[in-house]
Amino acid sequence: MLALGFSAGVPLPLSGFVLRQWFSESNVSLAAIGFTALIGLSYSLKFLWSPVIDHAAPPLFGSLGRRRGWLATIQPPLMLAILALGFTDPVQSAALTAAVAVVVAFLSASQDIVIDAYRIEILEEEDQGYGFACYVWGYRFALLAASAGGLSLVALVGWRGAVAYCAAFVSGGFIAVLFAPEPAAPRAETTSWAERIKLAVIDPFADFMRRKHWLAILLFVVLFKLGEALAGIMTPPFYREIGFTRTEVATVGSILGLVMSLTGVLAGGWFVARIGTGRALVITGLTQMLSNLMYVALYMAGRDMGMLYAQVGIESFTDGLADAAFVAYLTSLTNRAFSATQYALLSSLAAVPLRFLGGWSGQLAEALGWTNFFLLTMAAALPALCIMLWLLKRLPPPPPARLVQPLTLVPET
């Protein structure tokens, strides 16, 4: 799970933070940088093809089994797509760079579908927390390697070499797949085409829709990360406009961000176990919302390294707190009978603000100015918190003592 987490984390900055830094240095407009959020649309729409991956036999490496076979089929093309990204030039054709990044995001999202299902199926209930923690540590260190490591290498080997360096890391996941155990396959049954479609596509969604207040739950999932998403997309051009260098951003934003995020995750897991998922979502969501005030403070302070450390540290810690509660909540909603499809649906919906609404963050920043923009990102977090309060009143959580085991989970992002 540690190696698979690393393989899953490497591609994300290449369609996110690192790509936006590359575009910012290539003098791409704020509005265009904002729309790079749409590059990762695959992360929001992966539930559309997750039923295929959940039920169809892998086209290659079928001897490895259903889950490992799909991973071994996806990972080599993912490495090639990342390599191809390094051979593009956003100065000459930002559209071509974005197009290749779309392919990277699609393959990365497909890999995530399989890893999520593999994790849920291969681990016993009592091992889910530990296994997921290993996955997240691998994922977070991959973000560090791709963000801080990749950006630091640009001065030495250029963007092409830095991106190739990231592509090589995916091979660690491929090696892990070759040696990992395969979850027990479901009993094979001879069914008609219509029955297979019903099992793969209709039943997972029908099962979720039978839950009480399911629509309010989905709306909460969609809106919980809205404020964070709007702010996060604009951080590379924001830091650049203030005057911070690529190296400073990589060092502080990635290394300190990793440490504080993991600390927040651990604290959030303990906090959730103490008071329950629902209440923790409200409290940690408030801290996540208020942390956006640090962007305003940094803008007023200007190029101040101490304030940059404070902004990154506070934001990363509060995001880790909120993520611990949020991922525990998503996992608790998943029916193991439809593990890949339902988790893909929920995690996809959680990425909607980043991919759809976040695309307009650049235009909002240009129109409002940085101070008003970040104040708006705070206000954007309020609707989700109101919905969770409404859900807590109508669906009271069980006593915290019953939640200790599943809430050893830590966040995926």
KEKE-3310 file (N, C-alpha, C; in steps of 0.2 Angstrom, whole numbers, plus 5000, padded with zeros to 4 digits):
npx = (5004:5010:5019:5010:5003:5012:5014:5002:5002:5011:5007:4998:5002:5007:4997:4992:4998:5012:5011:5004:5013:5023:5016:5013:5026:5028:5021:5008:4991:4981:4967:4968:4976:4968:4958:4965:4961:4952:4958:4960:4948:4945:4947:4935:4925:4927:4919:4911:4917:4922:4913:4916:4930:4928:4922:4925:4937:4955:4963:4976:4989:4981:4984:4988:4977:4961:4962:4976:4979:4973:4980:4993:4991:4987:4998:5011:5007:5004:5016:5023:5014:5017:5031:5029:5023:5033:5040:5033:5029:5024:5025:5026:5015:5003:4991:4993:5002:4992:4983:4990:4992:4979:4978:4987:4980:4968:4973:4979:4968:4961:4970:4968:4955:4957:4966:4959:4949:4956:4963:4951:4947:4957:4961:4958:4944:4949:4962:4961:4963:4977:4982:4977:4983:4997:4996:4992:5004:5013:5008:5008:5022:5025:5019:5028:5040:5037:5033:5041:5054:5053:5052:5063:5073:5072:5080:5092:5091:5081:5063:5059:5068:5065:5051:5053:5060:5049:5041:5048:5046:5033:5036:5039:5027:5022:5031:5028:5015:5018:5022:5013:4999:4983:4967:4953:4943:4927:4913:4911:4898:4886:4879:4867:4870:4862:4860:4873:4876:4867:4871:4884:4883:4870:4865:4875:4873:4859:4859:4866:4857:4846:4849:4844:4841:4850:4852:4856:4867:4876:4876:4883:4895:4900:4901:4910:4924:4925:4929:4942:4947:4945:4954:4966:4970:4974:4986:5000:5002:4998:5009:5019:5017:5018:5031:5039:5051:5053:5061:5059:5045:5044:5052:5046:5032:5030:5039:5037:5023:5020:5024:5016:5004:5003:5004:4992:4983:4986:4982:4969:4963:4964:4955:4943:4940:4938:4926:4917:4913:4904:4903:4916:4918:4911:4918:4932:4930:4927:4939:4947:4941:4943:4957:4960:4961:4974:4980:4976:4983:4996:4997:4995:5007:5017:5032:5037:5046:5044:5030:5026:5030:5021:5008:5008:5010:4999:4988:4990:4990:4977:4970:4974:4968:4954:4953:4955:4943:4935:4938:4936:4923:4918:4923:4915:4903:4903:4898:4904:4901:4900:4913:4923:4915:4906:4915:4922:4913:4909:4922:4924:4914:4918:4929:4923:4921:4934:4937:4927:4920:4931:4938:4935:4942:4953:4948:4939:4949:4956:4945:4941:4952:4966:4964:4949:4946:4951:4944:4931:4933:4933:4919:4913:4914:4904:4891:4892:4895:4883:4875:4880:4877:4863:4862:4867:4858:4847:4852:4858:4875:4883:4888:4905:4914:4910:4916:4929:4938:4936:4939:4953:4957:4965:4968:4966:4969)
npy = (4994:5006:5008:5008:5019:5029:5028:5032:5045:5053:5057:5067:5081:5085:5087:5098:5107:5108:5109:5121:5130:5129:5134:5147:5152:5153:5163:5162:5167:5173:5169:5158:5149:5146:5139:5127:5119:5111:5101:5090:5084:5071:5065:5069:5063:5049:5039:5036:5026:5017:5006:4997:4994:4988:4977:4971:4960:4963:4970:4967:4957:4948:4936:4940:4943:4951:4964:4967:4965:4975:4986:4984:4985:4998:5006:5006:5014:5026:5030:5033:5043:5053:5055:5060:5072:5080:5083:5093:5111:5124:5138:5138:5131:5130:5124:5111:5106:5105:5096:5084:5083:5080:5067:5061:5064:5056:5043:5042:5044:5032:5023:5026:5022:5008:5005:5010:5001:4989:4991:4991:4978:4969:4971:4966:4971:4976:4979:4990:5003:5004:5000:5010:5021:5018:5019:5033:5039:5035:5041:5055:5057:5055:5066:5076:5072:5074:5087:5097:5090:5089:5102:5108:5102:5107:5118:5112:5102:5106:5107:5096:5086:5086:5081:5069:5063:5062:5053:5041:5037:5030:5018:5011:5007:4998:4988:4984:4979:4967:4959:4959:4952:4945:4950:4940:4933:4937:4925:4917:4919:4914:4926:4937:4950:4961:4959:4960:4973:4979:4975:4980:4994:5000:4994:4998:5012:5013:5006:5016:5026:5022:5026:5035:5052:5054:5063:5075:5071:5069:5082:5088:5082:5086:5100:5102:5104:5115:5129:5127:5122:5132:5142:5135:5132:5144:5147:5145:5156:5166:5166:5169:5181:5189:5188:5177:5164:5150:5140:5143:5142:5128:5122:5127:5126:5112:5104:5108:5109:5095:5090:5096:5093:5079:5079:5085:5076:5065:5071:5074:5061:5056:5065:5064:5051:5053:5062:5058:5056:5066:5077:5081:5084:5096:5105:5103:5108:5121:5126:5124:5132:5145:5146:5151:5164:5167:5168:5181:5188:5185:5191:5205:5206:5205:5200:5190:5179:5172:5174:5167:5154:5153:5154:5143:5132:5133:5132:5119:5111:5112:5108:5095:5090:5092:5083:5071:5068:5069:5059:5048:5048:5047:5034:5027:5027:5018:5003:4987:4978:4985:4991:4998:5006:5014:5020:5027:5035:5044:5050:5056:5065:5073:5080:5088:5103:5107:5104:5108:5120:5127:5130:5143:5151:5159:5169:5175:5179:5189:5198:5202:5204:5200:5200:5201:5190:5179:5180:5177:5164:5159:5161:5152:5140:5139:5134:5120:5116:5120:5111:5099:5101:5101:5087:5081:5083:5076:5063:5056:5053:5037:5033:5039:5029:5018:5021:5021:5011:5011:5024:5026:5029:5039:5054:5054:5064)
npz = (5000:5003:4992:4982:4985:4983:4969:4965:4970:4963:4949:4952:4955:4942:4934:4941:4954:4950:4936:4935:4941:4931:4920:4925:4925:4912:4908:4906:4906:4921:4921:4911:4918:4929:4923:4921:4930:4925:4918:4926:4926:4924:4937:4943:4936:4936:4940:4930:4922:4931:4934:4923:4925:4937:4935:4922:4914:4914:4900:4897:4906:4912:4919:4932:4939:4943:4949:4951:4938:4931:4936:4932:4918:4917:4922:4914:4902:4909:4913:4901:4896:4905:4902:4889:4892:4897:4885:4879:4877:4885:4882:4868:4864:4874:4874:4869:4879:4889:4884:4884:4897:4901:4897:4906:4918:4916:4915:4928:4936:4933:4938:4951:4954:4954:4964:4975:4976:4977:4990:4999:4997:4999:5012:5029:5040:5052:5048:5040:5044:5047:5034:5025:5031:5028:5014:5012:5018:5008:4997:5001:5002:4989:4983:4988:4982:4969:4968:4977:4974:4960:4956:4961:4953:4941:4938:4936:4926:4918:4913:4905:4910:4923:4923:4917:4928:4937:4930:4931:4944:4945:4942:4953:4959:4949:4951:4964:4962:4955:4964:4974:4984:4977:4979:4984:4971:4965:4965:4950:4939:4927:4917:4909:4897:4900:4914:4919:4916:4925:4937:4937:4935:4938:4951:4961:4962:4965:4977:4985:4984:4992:5004:5019:5017:5006:4996:5002:5008:4997:4992:5002:5001:4989:4991:5002:5000:4993:4996:4999:4987:4978:4983:4982:4969:4964:4971:4965:4955:4964:4974:4965:4961:4972:4974:4978:4975:4963:4970:4983:4985:4982:4993:5005:5003:4999:5007:5021:5020:5019:5031:5040:5036:5037:5051:5054:5049:5058:5070:5067:5065:5078:5084:5077:5082:5095:5096:5086:5068:5061:5070:5070:5057:5056:5065:5061:5048:5050:5055:5044:5035:5041:5040:5028:5029:5031:5019:5015:5025:5022:5009:5013:5020:5011:5002:5013:5022:5034:5036:5025:5029:5040:5034:5025:5034:5044:5035:5029:5040:5045:5034:5034:5046:5043:5032:5037:5044:5033:5024:5032:5033:5020:5017:5027:5020:5010:5002:5003:4994:4982:4980:4972:4963:4971:4979:4970:4965:4976:4979:4967:4967:4977:4971:4962:4965:4963:4950:4942:4947:4952:4940:4936:4945:4942:4934:4944:4953:4946:4944:4957:4964:4975:4989:4991:4984:4992:5003:4998:4996:5009:5012:5004:5010:5019:5016:5015:5029:5035:5030:5035:5049:5048:5044:5055:5065:5060:5057:5069:5075:5079:5096:5101:5105:5097:5085:5085:5079:5064:5062:5062:5050:5037:5027:5009:5001)
capx = (5000:5015:5021:5004:5001:5017:5013:4996:5003:5016:5005:4993:5005:5009:4991:4990:5002:5018:5009:5002:5019:5026:5012:5015:5033:5028:5017:5001:4986:4978:4961:4970:4979:4962:4955:4969:4958:4948:4963:4959:4941:4944:4946:4928:4921:4930:4914:4908:4920:4924:4910:4920:4936:4926:4919:4928:4944:4960:4965:4983:4991:4976:4986:4989:4971:4957:4964:4983:4980:4971:4985:4999:4989:4987:5004:5016:5005:5004:5023:5024:5011:5021:5036:5027:5021:5039:5042:5029:5032:5018:5027:5025:5008:5000:4985:4996:5004:4986:4980:4994:4991:4973:4979:4990:4975:4964:4976:4980:4961:4959:4974:4965:4949:4959:4969:4954:4945:4961:4963:4945:4946:4963:4963:4952:4941:4954:4968:4960:4966:4984:4984:4976:4989:5003:4994:4993:5011:5016:5004:5011:5029:5025:5018:5034:5045:5035:5032:5048:5059:5053:5053:5070:5077:5071:5086:5098:5089:5075:5057:5059:5071:5061:5045:5055:5061:5043:5038:5052:5043:5028:5038:5039:5020:5022:5035:5024:5009:5020:5023:5007:4994:4977:4961:4949:4939:4920:4911:4909:4891:4884:4873:4866:4873:4858:4861:4879:4876:4863:4876:4890:4881:4863:4865:4879:4870:4853:4861:4867:4851:4841:4850:4840:4844:4856:4854:4859:4874:4880:4877:4888:4902:4901:4903:4914:4931:4924:4933:4949:4948:4946:4960:4972:4971:4978:4992:5006:5002:4998:5015:5024:5015:5021:5039:5043:5055:5051:5064:5056:5039:5045:5054:5041:5025:5030:5041:5033:5016:5019:5025:5010:4998:5003:5003:4985:4980:4986:4978:4962:4961:4962:4950:4937:4939:4935:4920:4913:4914:4900:4904:4923:4918:4909:4924:4938:4928:4928:4947:4950:4938:4947:4964:4961:4963:4982:4982:4975:4988:5002:4996:4997:5014:5021:5037:5040:5047:5041:5023:5025:5030:5015:5003:5008:5010:4992:4984:4992:4988:4970:4967:4975:4962:4948:4954:4955:4936:4931:4939:4933:4916:4917:4924:4909:4897:4905:4896:4910:4899:4901:4918:4926:4910:4904:4920:4924:4907:4910:4928:4923:4910:4922:4933:4919:4923:4941:4938:4922:4919:4938:4940:4934:4945:4957:4944:4937:4955:4957:4940:4940:4959:4968:4960:4942:4945:4952:4938:4926:4934:4930:4912:4911:4914:4899:4885:4893:4895:4876:4871:4882:4873:4857:4862:4868:4851:4842:4855:4863:4880:4883:4893:4912:4917:4909:4919:4937:4942:4936:4942:4960:4958:4968:4965:4969:4972)
capy = (5000:5012:5009:5010:5026:5033:5028:5036:5052:5056:5061:5073:5088:5086:5091:5102:5113:5109:5111:5128:5133:5129:5139:5154:5154:5153:5169:5161:5172:5170:5165:5152:5145:5144:5133:5121:5114:5106:5096:5085:5082:5063:5063:5070:5059:5042:5035:5034:5020:5013:5000:4993:4992:4984:4970:4968:4957:4967:4968:4964:4955:4945:4931:4943:4944:4957:4971:4968:4965:4982:4991:4982:4987:5006:5010:5008:5020:5032:5032:5035:5049:5058:5057:5064:5079:5084:5085:5099:5117:5129:5144:5138:5128:5128:5119:5104:5104:5104:5090:5078:5083:5077:5060:5059:5064:5051:5036:5042:5043:5025:5019:5027:5017:5001:5005:5011:4994:4984:4992:4989:4971:4965:4972:4965:4977:4978:4982:4995:5010:5004:4999:5016:5025:5017:5022:5040:5041:5034:5047:5062:5057:5056:5073:5079:5070:5077:5095:5100:5087:5090:5109:5109:5099:5111:5123:5108:5097:5108:5105:5089:5081:5085:5077:5062:5060:5060:5047:5035:5035:5026:5011:5008:5004:4993:4982:4982:4975:4961:4955:4959:4947:4947:4949:4934:4936:4935:4919:4918:4917:4916:4931:4940:4956:4966:4958:4962:4980:4981:4973:4985:5001:5002:4992:5002:5019:5011:5005:5022:5031:5019:5028:5041:5059:5053:5069:5080:5068:5070:5089:5090:5079:5091:5107:5102:5106:5121:5135:5125:5121:5139:5145:5131:5133:5151:5148:5146:5163:5171:5166:5172:5189:5192:5188:5171:5160:5143:5136:5145:5139:5121:5120:5129:5123:5105:5100:5110:5107:5088:5088:5099:5090:5073:5080:5087:5070:5061:5074:5073:5054:5056:5070:5060:5045:5056:5065:5056:5059:5071:5083:5082:5087:5103:5108:5104:5112:5128:5128:5124:5138:5151:5146:5155:5171:5167:5171:5188:5191:5185:5197:5211:5206:5205:5194:5189:5171:5170:5174:5161:5148:5152:5152:5136:5128:5133:5129:5112:5107:5112:5104:5088:5089:5091:5077:5064:5067:5068:5052:5043:5049:5044:5026:5024:5027:5013:4996:4983:4974:4989:4995:5002:5010:5018:5025:5032:5040:5049:5054:5060:5071:5078:5083:5093:5110:5108:5103:5112:5127:5129:5132:5150:5154:5164:5175:5178:5183:5195:5203:5204:5206:5194:5200:5199:5183:5174:5181:5173:5156:5157:5161:5147:5134:5139:5130:5113:5116:5121:5104:5094:5102:5098:5080:5078:5083:5071:5057:5057:5048:5033:5035:5039:5022:5013:5024:5021:5007:5014:5031:5026:5031:5045:5056:5052:5070)
capz = (5000:5003:4986:4978:4987:4980:4962:4964:4971:4958:4943:4953:4954:4935:4932:4946:4956:4946:4930:4936:4941:4924:4916:4928:4923:4905:4907:4904:4910:4927:4919:4908:4924:4933:4919:4921:4935:4921:4916:4930:4926:4925:4944:4945:4932:4935:4942:4924:4919:4936:4933:4918:4929:4943:4933:4916:4914:4911:4893:4898:4912:4916:4924:4938:4943:4941:4952:4949:4931:4928:4938:4927:4912:4917:4924:4909:4898:4913:4913:4894:4896:4909:4898:4884:4895:4897:4878:4876:4879:4886:4879:4861:4864:4881:4873:4868:4886:4893:4881:4886:4905:4902:4896:4912:4923:4915:4917:4935:4939:4932:4943:4958:4955:4955:4970:4981:4977:4980:4997:5002:4996:5001:5019:5034:5043:5058:5045:5035:5046:5046:5027:5022:5033:5023:5007:5013:5018:5001:4993:5003:5000:4982:4982:4990:4977:4962:4969:4979:4971:4953:4954:4962:4948:4934:4937:4934:4920:4914:4914:4902:4914:4930:4922:4917:4934:4940:4927:4934:4951:4944:4941:4960:4960:4945:4954:4970:4959:4953:4970:4979:4984:4974:4983:4981:4965:4967:4962:4943:4937:4920:4917:4903:4896:4904:4921:4921:4917:4931:4943:4937:4935:4942:4958:4966:4963:4968:4984:4989:4984:4997:5011:5021:5016:5002:4992:5006:5009:4991:4991:5007:4999:4983:4993:5008:4998:4988:4998:4998:4980:4974:4985:4981:4962:4963:4975:4961:4953:4970:4977:4961:4960:4978:4973:4980:4969:4963:4975:4990:4985:4983:4999:5010:5001:4999:5013:5027:5019:5020:5038:5044:5033:5040:5058:5055:5048:5064:5075:5065:5066:5085:5085:5075:5086:5101:5096:5080:5062:5060:5074:5068:5051:5057:5069:5057:5042:5052:5055:5037:5032:5044:5038:5021:5031:5031:5012:5016:5029:5018:5004:5016:5023:5005:5002:5020:5022:5040:5035:5021:5033:5044:5030:5023:5040:5046:5030:5028:5046:5046:5029:5036:5051:5039:5027:5041:5045:5027:5021:5036:5032:5013:5018:5030:5016:5005:5003:5000:4988:4976:4983:4967:4960:4976:4982:4964:4965:4982:4979:4961:4969:4981:4967:4958:4966:4961:4943:4938:4949:4952:4934:4936:4950:4939:4932:4950:4956:4941:4945:4964:4968:4980:4996:4991:4982:4997:5008:4995:4997:5015:5012:5000:5014:5024:5014:5017:5036:5037:5028:5040:5055:5047:5044:5062:5068:5057:5057:5074:5074:5085:5101:5098:5106:5092:5079:5086:5074:5057:5061:5061:5043:5036:5020:5003:4997)
cpx = (5004:5017:5016:5002:5006:5016:5007:4997:5007:5012:5001:4996:5006:5003:4988:4995:5008:5016:5007:5008:5023:5022:5013:5021:5033:5023:5011:4996:4983:4971:4963:4972:4973:4959:4959:4966:4954:4952:4962:4952:4940:4944:4939:4923:4923:4924:4910:4911:4923:4920:4914:4926:4934:4924:4922:4935:4949:4962:4972:4984:4986:4978:4987:4983:4967:4960:4971:4984:4978:4977:4991:4997:4989:4994:5009:5013:5005:5011:5025:5020:5014:5027:5035:5025:5028:5042:5038:5032:5026:5019:5025:5017:5006:4994:4988:4998:4997:4983:4984:4993:4984:4973:4982:4985:4970:4967:4977:4973:4959:4963:4971:4959:4952:4962:4964:4951:4950:4962:4958:4945:4951:4964:4956:4950:4946:4960:4967:4963:4974:4986:4983:4981:4995:5002:4995:5000:5014:5014:5008:5018:5030:5024:5024:5039:5043:5035:5039:5054:5059:5055:5060:5075:5077:5077:5092:5097:5084:5069:5056:5062:5067:5055:5047:5057:5055:5040:5042:5049:5037:5030:5038:5032:5019:5026:5031:5018:5012:5021:5018:5002:4987:4971:4957:4944:4932:4918:4909:4902:4890:4878:4872:4869:4869:4859:4868:4879:4872:4867:4881:4888:4875:4863:4869:4876:4863:4854:4862:4861:4845:4843:4846:4844:4850:4857:4858:4866:4878:4881:4883:4895:4904:4904:4908:4921:4930:4929:4940:4951:4949:4952:4967:4974:4976:4984:4999:5007:5002:5005:5020:5023:5018:5028:5043:5045:5052:5054:5061:5049:5039:5047:5049:5034:5025:5033:5038:5026:5015:5019:5019:5004:4997:5002:4995:4981:4980:4982:4970:4959:4959:4956:4943:4935:4936:4928:4915:4914:4910:4902:4912:4923:4916:4915:4930:4937:4929:4935:4949:4947:4942:4954:4965:4962:4971:4984:4981:4981:4995:5002:4998:5004:5019:5026:5041:5040:5044:5034:5021:5025:5023:5009:5002:5007:5002:4988:4984:4989:4980:4967:4968:4969:4956:4948:4953:4947:4933:4932:4936:4925:4914:4918:4918:4903:4897:4902:4901:4907:4900:4907:4921:4921:4908:4909:4922:4919:4908:4916:4928:4919:4914:4927:4929:4921:4930:4941:4933:4922:4926:4941:4940:4937:4950:4953:4941:4943:4956:4952:4940:4947:4960:4964:4953:4941:4946:4947:4932:4927:4932:4923:4910:4911:4908:4893:4886:4893:4887:4873:4873:4878:4866:4856:4863:4862:4847:4845:4860:4868:4880:4888:4900:4915:4916:4913:4927:4940:4942:4939:4949:4962:4961:4967:4969:4972:4973)
cpy = (5006:5013:5011:5017:5031:5034:5032:5044:5056:5060:5067:5080:5090:5088:5096:5108:5114:5111:5119:5133:5134:5134:5146:5156:5155:5159:5168:5165:5169:5166:5159:5147:5142:5138:5127:5116:5109:5101:5090:5082:5075:5061:5064:5065:5051:5037:5032:5027:5016:5006:4995:4990:4987:4977:4967:4965:4962:4965:4965:4961:4951:4939:4934:4944:4950:4963:4972:4968:4972:4987:4990:4985:4995:5009:5011:5014:5026:5034:5036:5042:5055:5060:5062:5071:5083:5086:5091:5105:5122:5136:5144:5135:5126:5123:5112:5101:5101:5097:5084:5077:5079:5070:5057:5059:5058:5044:5036:5041:5035:5021:5020:5023:5010:5000:5006:5004:4989:4985:4990:4982:4967:4965:4970:4971:4980:4981:4988:5002:5010:5004:5006:5021:5024:5020:5029:5042:5040:5040:5053:5062:5058:5063:5078:5078:5074:5085:5098:5097:5089:5098:5111:5107:5103:5115:5119:5104:5100:5105:5097:5084:5080:5081:5070:5059:5058:5053:5040:5032:5030:5019:5007:5004:4998:4987:4980:4977:4968:4956:4955:4954:4950:4945:4943:4937:4933:4929:4920:4915:4919:4920:4934:4947:4961:4965:4960:4970:4983:4980:4979:4992:5003:5000:4996:5009:5018:5010:5011:5026:5028:5022:5034:5047:5058:5059:5074:5077:5070:5077:5091:5088:5084:5097:5107:5105:5112:5127:5133:5124:5128:5142:5141:5131:5139:5152:5149:5153:5168:5172:5170:5179:5192:5193:5182:5167:5153:5139:5137:5141:5131:5119:5121:5125:5116:5102:5102:5108:5100:5087:5090:5095:5083:5073:5081:5080:5065:5064:5073:5066:5053:5060:5067:5054:5047:5058:5063:5060:5066:5078:5086:5086:5095:5107:5109:5108:5119:5130:5128:5130:5145:5151:5150:5162:5172:5170:5178:5191:5191:5190:5203:5212:5207:5199:5194:5181:5169:5169:5168:5155:5147:5151:5145:5131:5127:5130:5122:5108:5107:5108:5096:5086:5087:5085:5071:5063:5066:5061:5047:5043:5045:5036:5023:5023:5021:5006:4992:4979:4978:4994:5000:5008:5016:5023:5030:5037:5046:5053:5058:5066:5076:5082:5088:5100:5111:5108:5107:5119:5131:5132:5140:5154:5160:5170:5179:5182:5189:5200:5206:5206:5200:5194:5198:5192:5178:5174:5177:5166:5154:5156:5155:5140:5134:5134:5122:5112:5116:5114:5099:5095:5100:5090:5077:5078:5078:5064:5057:5051:5043:5035:5034:5032:5017:5015:5023:5017:5010:5021:5032:5028:5038:5047:5054:5058:5075)
cpz = (5000:4996:4981:4979:4984:4973:4961:4965:4966:4953:4945:4952:4947:4932:4936:4948:4952:4939:4930:4937:4935:4920:4918:4925:4915:4903:4904:4909:4916:4925:4916:4914:4928:4929:4918:4926:4931:4918:4919:4931:4927:4932:4946:4941:4931:4937:4936:4921:4925:4936:4928:4922:4935:4941:4927:4918:4911:4905:4893:4905:4916:4920:4931:4942:4940:4943:4950:4941:4928:4930:4933:4920:4911:4918:4919:4905:4902:4913:4907:4894:4899:4905:4893:4886:4895:4890:4875:4879:4879:4883:4872:4860:4870:4880:4872:4875:4890:4891:4884:4894:4906:4901:4903:4917:4922:4917:4925:4939:4939:4937:4950:4959:4957:4962:4976:4982:4979:4987:5001:5002:4999:5009:5023:5037:5048:5055:5041:5037:5045:5038:5024:5025:5029:5016:5007:5014:5012:4997:4994:5001:4993:4980:4983:4985:4971:4963:4971:4975:4963:4952:4956:4957:4941:4933:4934:4927:4916:4915:4911:4907:4921:4929:4921:4923:4938:4937:4930:4940:4950:4944:4948:4961:4955:4948:4960:4967:4957:4959:4975:4979:4980:4978:4980:4976:4967:4963:4955:4942:4930:4920:4910:4903:4900:4911:4923:4921:4923:4937:4943:4938:4939:4949:4963:4967:4967:4975:4988:4989:4989:5004:5012:5020:5011:4998:4996:5007:5003:4990:4996:5004:4993:4986:4999:5006:4994:4990:4997:4991:4976:4976:4982:4974:4960:4967:4971:4959:4958:4973:4972:4960:4966:4978:4975:4974:4969:4968:4982:4990:4986:4989:5005:5009:5001:5005:5020:5026:5021:5027:5042:5042:5037:5048:5059:5054:5055:5069:5073:5066:5074:5087:5083:5080:5093:5101:5090:5074:5060:5063:5072:5062:5051:5060:5064:5050:5044:5052:5048:5033:5034:5042:5032:5023:5031:5024:5012:5020:5025:5012:5007:5018:5017:5005:5009:5021:5028:5039:5030:5024:5037:5040:5028:5029:5043:5041:5029:5034:5047:5040:5031:5042:5047:5035:5031:5042:5039:5024:5025:5034:5025:5014:5022:5026:5011:5007:5000:4994:4981:4978:4978:4964:4965:4978:4976:4964:4970:4981:4972:4963:4973:4977:4962:4959:4963:4953:4939:4940:4950:4946:4933:4941:4948:4937:4939:4953:4952:4943:4952:4967:4973:4986:4996:4988:4987:5002:5005:4996:5004:5016:5009:5004:5018:5022:5016:5025:5038:5035:5033:5046:5054:5047:5051:5066:5066:5057:5063:5074:5080:5090:5099:5099:5101:5085:5079:5080:5067:5056:5062:5054:5042:5029:5014:4999:5002)
residu = (MET:LEU:ALA:LEU:GLY:PHE:SER:ALA:GLY:VAL:PRO:LEU:PRO:LEU:SER:GLY:PHE:VAL:LEU:ARG:GLN:TRP:PHE:SER:GLU:SER:ASN:VAL:SER:LEU:ALA:ALA:ILE:GLY:PHE:THR:ALA:LEU:ILE:GLY:LEU:SER:TYR:SER:LEU:LYS:PHE:LEU:TRP:SER:PRO:VAL:ILE:ASP:HIS:ALA:ALA:PRO:PRO:LEU:PHE:GLY:SER:LEU:GLY:ARG:ARG:ARG:GLY:TRP:LEU:ALA:THR:ILE:GLN:PRO:PRO:LEU:MET:LEU:ALA:ILE:LEU:ALA:LEU:GLY:PHE:THR:ASP:PRO:VAL:GLN:SER:ALA:ALA:LEU:THR:ALA:ALA:VAL:ALA:VAL:VAL:VAL:ALA:PHE:LEU:SER:ALA:SER:GLN:ASP:ILE:VAL:ILE:ASP:ALA:TYR:ARG:ILE:GLU:ILE:LEU:GLU:GLU:GLU:ASP:GLN:GLY:TYR:GLY:PHE:ALA:CYS:TYR:VAL:TRP:GLY:TYR:ARG:PHE:ALA:LEU:LEU:ALA:ALA:SER:ALA:GLY:GLY:LEU:SER:LEU:VAL:ALA:LEU:VAL:GLY:TRP:ARG:GLY:ALA:VAL:ALA:TYR:CYS:ALA:ALA:PHE:VAL:SER:GLY:GLY:PHE:ILE:ALA:VAL:LEU:PHE:ALA:PRO:GLU:PRO:ALA:ALA:PRO:ARG:ALA:GLU:THR:THR:SER:TRP:ALA:GLU:ARG:ILE:LYS:LEU:ALA:VAL:ILE:ASP:PRO:PHE:ALA:ASP:PHE:MET:ARG:ARG:LYS:HIS:TRP:LEU:ALA:ILE:LEU:LEU:PHE:VAL:VAL:LEU:PHE:LYS:LEU:GLY:GLU:ALA:LEU:ALA:GLY:ILE:MET:THR:PRO:PRO:PHE:TYR:ARG:GLU:ILE:GLY:PHE:THR:ARG:THR:GLU:VAL:ALA:THR:VAL:GLY:SER:ILE:LEU:GLY:LEU:VAL:MET:SER:LEU:THR:GLY:VAL:LEU:ALA:GLY:GLY:TRP:PHE:VAL:ALA:ARG:ILE:GLY:THR:GLY:ARG:ALA:LEU:VAL:ILE:THR:GLY:LEU:THR:GLN:MET:LEU:SER:ASN:LEU:MET:TYR:VAL:ALA:LEU:TYR:MET:ALA:GLY:ARG:ASP:MET:GLY:MET:LEU:TYR:ALA:GLN:VAL:GLY:ILE:GLU:SER:PHE:THR:ASP:GLY:LEU:ALA:ASP:ALA:ALA:PHE:VAL:ALA:TYR:LEU:THR:SER:LEU:THR:ASN:ARG:ALA:PHE:SER:ALA:THR:GLN:TYR:ALA:LEU:LEU:SER:SER:LEU:ALA:ALA:VAL:PRO:LEU:ARG:PHE:LEU:GLY:GLY:TRP:SER:GLY:GLN:LEU:ALA:GLU:ALA:LEU:GLY:TRP:THR:ASN:PHE:PHE:LEU:LEU:THR:MET:ALA:ALA:ALA:LEU:PRO:ALA:LEU:CYS:ILE:MET:LEU:TRP:LEU:LEU:LYS:ARG:LEU:PRO:PRO:PRO:PRO:PRO:ALA:ARG:LEU:VAL:GLN:PRO:LEU:THR:LEU:VAL:PRO:GLU:THR)
# end
